[in-house]
């Protein structure tokens, strides 16, 4: 039976998989390029069937203790006048938590019996009949039975095992950026959204009232700025939002002091197959959908299914990988379809579309439509079935 599994990526999908592999008797190792856990980040939410998974993991109460407890999202115009208001359930699901807090919870639940290697990354994969020889940037070479790429949209494991990212990435025509700033707006468990044609600014303050979470979304084709060039990314934001108005000048003024800036395209990953021999992909590395596709919850569901299928197949990776993919292809299709138009909704490209989007917010935010919109936003969350891998095979079907 396969025992040793190397997981690339200590974000959310990687530690979630390590949790379930350990529970199923495997020996996981997690390698992460960053020197430590990544703190902060945008909020992620859970709904429907995903809540059952959190309960099964025993982490739901930990998440509730750190939840953002966000209230409404208020849409304002460029003068700051309120034009619509959306209840928290639309954006925050049944429970919402900052990405960094969730990562810390998953790490704390696995660190005592899972090996974590920070500040290193995979540079070579050499598959043999009985394992994979893995070369690291700093740690030399080690052999593992299986390798899992849970290292995000720009997965290094995917590049090594499947080929260049450009072959599988579909850009949606938008870029997004996120950072934290002092809460000069004095928001209290409240968010605000302001859009002009092709550009949006979103600000929110949840659990920590002193901190303002800032997000930019703007229409854009490919940009000639490297994804690790933080200063170049800041320059792009200043240029794109110089004439935006509203609170943008104050936010841009503080951008110079921001150290942790998230900046990337809104993109999806489409692969014909998620595994290659003893290497398999998970989460954004395999199927990145983009915002609105319930990606975090689906990645954690995927981790549960992958570990469960490996245990059910007694380590036969070929059988397990095929079953894992068979069970997730449908939910991933739902997720990607739901997220495909999110950029146009977040940052409508024309004045008419901004007004129409705001009108939809007003309609969907009305009490009669709350149940309908909640159902729409829960489709991706409920697309994957939470099978009981502890039940006898006959009972599991």
C-alpha angles and dihedrals in degrees: 000000000000111000114164119067126178114207120196111210133043096205114102108297093050099053090040089056091045088054094055096039090055090049089053095051101262126129109235128190121192122205120193127186094211116084091237141358112306110248128208119004132147122318120263126201138205131212142174116341091011089068089061089054092053090051091049090052091050093234103105094097091048089053092048089053089058100033119135092231087206120189127203128336110229120205113213134181125236090277092054094253115148113247102165142359128211123200116243095249090069094062104017103042119202092319131007130194136173113261094239092052091051091049090052092051092051091046093049090052092053109027096092096061104018123077113235121192114192127190095031138090143188117271101168141025122196111180118207132180093268104028149334124280105216123200118204130202092239109002103064120228131327135172124233133176093229138010125210124196107212092151103119139243093330094045116181091197091055090051093051096045103031109020141256119348094236090070092063106026122098113191116215096208099257140091129209135199133187139186142145127254138172111287097249089158091061091226113176114202087326137117134207130201126195125180137184121176109305096354136079136181120200124187130179140166120200132151095002106049092192092064128074117203108213127197130181123195120182138167111252144146121222113323126215094229124106116241090238095048099099095173091050090051091051089052090053091052093049091050095046096046102034093110098031097108125194109079095333096102092057092045092048091048090059093044092087090068095048113113101175107055123166111206128165147128122269099248143155131217120222119187128170089217133016097207137057114188108303093350122090134176129225135190120344091356088065106029114000106186102177131230116337095031097096087244099164095050092044091051090053091047088050091052090052092049095045093051091043094051092047089054093044090051091047091239097313095144096191092057094040096048092050092051092045091053094043091055096046104040092083096048091045091053089053091048095050093045091050092049098042095091099034094106092058090050095046095044110018111202101222136044090244092052091049089054093045091049090051090049089053089050090054092049096044091045092059117104096246091056098044094090093047094050092045089054091050094051092046097056095090092043092055097040095092119068117227101225120197104238091181092064122091114273093250091054092049092051 
